[in-house]
Amino acid sequence: MKDLLLPPLLQPPFAKRKILLLSLLAALLFFTTLYASHRGFRRTLHFWKGMAPLVLRYKTLKFKARRIDRCSDDELQRRIANYRQTTAPQLVDLILRLGGIYVKIGQVLSTIGQGLLPDEYLRALRPLQDGVPPRDFAQISRIVRDALGDGRTLEDVFLEFEQRPLGAASIAQAHRAVLKPNSPDGRPERVIVKVQYPEVARLFRADLANLELAARLFAPENVEVVRALRRRHENELDFRKEARNLEECARHMREYGMEPRRVRIPRVRNETGICSENVLVMEYLEGISLSDAIGSEQDRLARALGREDGEELKRVLAERMRQHFEKGGGAGSGAMDNMLGRKSGMVTGAVGSAAGGLLRTYAKARDRVEDVLAGLERVVANIHVGLGGTFGGHGGGDDRRLLEEKEVKRQAKKKFEKVNLSRVLKTLVEVHGIQMLVTGVYNADPHPGNVLVLPDGKLGLLDYGMVGRLSESHRKTIAQTILALERKDKKATAQIYRENGYKATNSKGDLVDDNVLHRFASFHFDKIDLSPLTLENGETVNILELLRSTREVATPTWVEEGRRLAGLLQGVAAQAARPISLAKEWSPIAKQALGESRGSFEKKRQYI
């Protein structure tokens, strides 16, 4: 009788199977609906669809090598190196397909990972510093027209607007343009028009929602870190806020004598009212990215050694950097000295007994020979063009245009070859020290793609969408930490961290050892030090193993904010083969920040 009350589909003898089938159908319907309607869910699936095979392959490789083949350590490392060689491009392809926050993470890892991450991944990730594949111009022009409003077109506002972008990043791309004069006696002005992709806001919110969910499930102590990341990126998505950040930071740098004497921050150009949430117009600064300047220097030195490019040299330098960090890191007695040009420098160690100064002299001589050959090539090419392209069977117009383009590129490259890269890096570190410790408003994303080297050696500081802000009390606490690190006062450093609520733990309990807290603070605000750590009880531990086993229970805001900036600067310096001690470079600024009187600009300029 009870069975008669059930729907026919659920009546015996197959009720359990039918219930299971219905459950599977309901689950499939729910999954399909969620996939179709929830973009964040789709992106999570796409992420793991690309990532899971890489993880599974790595786990299988290690299991087979250890349990089945019983390989030696050398053979295991060889297999892992082959795995990295093949999977690094796949990882970058996955990042580019997903876009959004994943590109940002890749940019950060490519900067801070020098000497820490495997070289195969660093080489694969490094192109992300200079951008990602651009979008179609038709889509970009629609966004700009919408920002103009009132039916205005690009031709109404711009004399020129280059369709090919100057660069494309994770959330936007930038085009060169020429603004029409806004008065009869005005002059046209070259500008950069930065245009945000239409879907980027949704992507970022979905990605960060996924990250927050993952943090809740696997690392609840990091939920606040993810929320802080969300707030920072949400600000980055409104270009009106970036415009205000540019104006504020430029004003601060002028007050402290840095702008325009040593750095340039582009001026916002909103005379036409075009700047909006998705479009930003600003002054055009001519220069090359810091990452290109670093690569160019290493390519020149490699050619002086008879190599085609700097890839081999970069691999050697990455290994030298790792060895340097394992010996304690920092800049040593040379501070920001050019480690590529010193007799004891890294290139000298990499290539044997050749002195860095001799290498530089030879590189310059070789460049002069190449200039002579290029001049002869131009003479021959001009004769060819003058004969109407007779020898090649083509008209001279295309040949002349190609010749002109080649010459423009050569001259542009020559402009920057005499730039003192050590001085450039010193300025980069100093200006961010002033911003973080004194003004409290700083660029939180100074990866090498966001920094230009100008022909006169000044720095062009771009992309102020992601800006960090520190209160006066937090700035002073960081300044005190930096001075304690510079003095190597482990007790004082550890006390600052404990008193401000920093708490970390591992399987043995809370980490309260002064030496441990000092080393953690050193990573955060000074240098990369991978040397063995001696505890107060005399025990020596491997720092990388300690870091892997440590879980941060509580992290003060100033630590979270400051260590990201410091990590990026350490990474840039390491990429240029000029490791630094931030505590040493920033200690004069820290002293000034703790002792200055508000409003006294002359006193503020003492450390400049």
Disulfide bonds with the S-S distance in Angstrom:
none
